[in-house]
Amino acid sequence: MTVFITPDWPAPATVGALSTTRLGGQSLPPYDQLNLGDHVGDDPATIAANRLTVQTQAGLASAPIWLNQVHGTRCLDASQAKTGDEADAIVAHKAGPICAIMTADCLPLLLCNKVGDRIGAAHAGWRGLLDGVIESTLSAMDCPGDTLLAWLGPAIGPMAFEVGPEVRDAFVAKDDTAAKAFKPVSGPGDKWLCDIYALAHLRLQQAGVTAIYGGDRCTWREKDTFFSYRRDGSTGRMASLIWLKNV
């Protein structure tokens, strides 16, 4: 059975949003079951069937726009974007396009304004967060921060995301308050636990976005529910989708 996660946020009725899990598709191990990524080695026909399952089960009027994500900061306008375009964020200002972000540990960030006529989605791994993918998406939405809602979808949790000192140093060099998102790992070696949710909160709040929801799942720990690249290496991809409805 296909299992979706519906964001728990007070989005307007014009905004539709969901995140997929690994449950309910046709892919075989190690991509089992609902793999939506076409870049991980899975059978192309199975991926197409899984994507169609999501479209049908979610009642989407059209196929999502599946970006070629590269851990960058480029943000596209959905009215001009198409599947395969290279970008890590996408926004829409009218009903029709289905904005999609694929992840398997990185943070999927969904955004909408409180009026309900603008949406955005960003692929926010640590590289994208560091370089400004959130800021790029907010700029493309062109809305004051205090008029926006943000939902942090399933990502690797703060007790599982281990990084080297160079990652912490890079964030702290840009903003010393980012230090609170890192905790030293006990034992030998110079490693840190990184809270990607906390880093996203900081960037959003600095942009004036205070209505922030989600951020309470862990793809690495919840093996039966989510894909995790850090945990498994060869694995599938989930998707977080957002769209504007004609109501």
Secondary structure as UniProt FT lines:
FT   STRAND          4..5
FT   TURN            13..14
FT   STRAND          15..20
FT   TURN            29..30
FT   HELIX           44..57
FT   TURN            58..59
FT   STRAND          75..77
FT   TURN            78..80
FT   TURN            83..84
FT   STRAND          89..92
FT   STRAND          98..103
FT   STRAND          107..113
FT   TURN            114..115
FT   STRAND          119..124
FT   HELIX           126..131
FT   HELIX           133..141
FT   HELIX           145..147
FT   STRAND          148..152
FT   TURN            158..160
FT   STRAND          162..163
FT   HELIX           165..174
FT   HELIX           176..181
FT   STRAND          182..184
FT   STRAND          192..194
FT   HELIX           196..206
FT   TURN            207..208
FT   STRAND          211..214
FT   TURN            219..221
FT   TURN            223..225
FT   HELIX           229..232
FT   STRAND          238..244
//
